[in-house]
Amino acid sequence: MRTVLRDKIVEVCDLKIKQKGSEVGLSFYAFFKNRNDQPELLMEVARWWIETHKLDHFEKAIKIKEMVESGA
């Protein structure tokens, strides 16, 4: 996954955890605006989320952050 995506995912996870607590869940759509203006990046994250790691639609933000920071 591109570094820019990894940085964005960690940033969004940190924000959501700060706002809603460590139990907050999110989907891969949380890293994008409500319109599909970056389809290549969206698909890259979707592949990482669904195909590579077989994650559920919603996962704990802290889990996703730890996975990204560990290089998963």
C-alpha positions in Angstrom: 0.0 0.0 0.0 1.2 3.5 -0.8 2.8 5.5 2.0 0.2 8.3 1.4 -2.6 5.8 2.1 -0.9 4.4 5.2 -0.5 7.9 6.6 -4.1 8.8 5.8 -5.4 5.6 7.5 -3.4 6.3 10.7 -4.5 9.9 10.7 -8.2 9.0 10.3 -8.0 6.2 12.9 -6.3 8.5 15.4 -9.1 11.1 14.8 -11.9 8.6 15.2 -10.4 7.1 18.3 -9.9 10.6 19.9 -13.5 11.5 19.0 -15.3 8.3 19.9 -13.0 6.2 22.0 -11.0 3.1 21.5 -14.0 0.9 20.7 -14.9 2.9 17.6 -15.4 0.9 14.4 -14.9 2.0 10.8 -15.0 0.8 7.2 -12.5 1.4 4.5 -14.8 4.1 3.2 -13.9 6.2 6.3 -10.6 7.2 4.5 -12.3 9.0 1.6 -14.8 11.8 0.9 -18.4 10.9 0.2 -17.8 11.2 -3.5 -15.7 8.9 -5.5 -13.0 11.3 -6.7 -10.1 8.9 -6.1 -11.2 5.5 -7.4 -7.7 4.1 -7.7 -6.9 4.8 -4.1 -10.3 3.5 -3.0 -9.7 0.2 -4.8 -6.2 -0.1 -3.4 -7.6 0.2 0.2 -10.5 -2.1 -0.7 -8.2 -4.8 -2.0 -6.0 -4.5 1.2 -9.1 -4.6 3.4 -11.1 -7.3 1.6 -8.9 -9.4 -0.5 -5.6 -9.3 1.4 -6.8 -9.4 5.0 -10.4 -10.6 4.6 -11.6 -8.1 7.2 -15.3 -7.5 8.0 -17.0 -4.4 6.7 -16.6 -2.7 10.0 -13.5 -3.1 12.1 -12.1 -1.4 15.2 -10.0 1.6 14.3 -7.3 0.6 16.8 -7.0 -2.8 15.0 -6.6 -1.1 11.6 -4.1 1.4 12.9 -2.0 -1.3 14.4 -2.1 -3.4 11.2 -1.0 -0.4 9.1 1.7 0.6 11.5 3.1 -2.9 11.6 3.3 -3.0 7.8 0.5 -5.5 7.2 
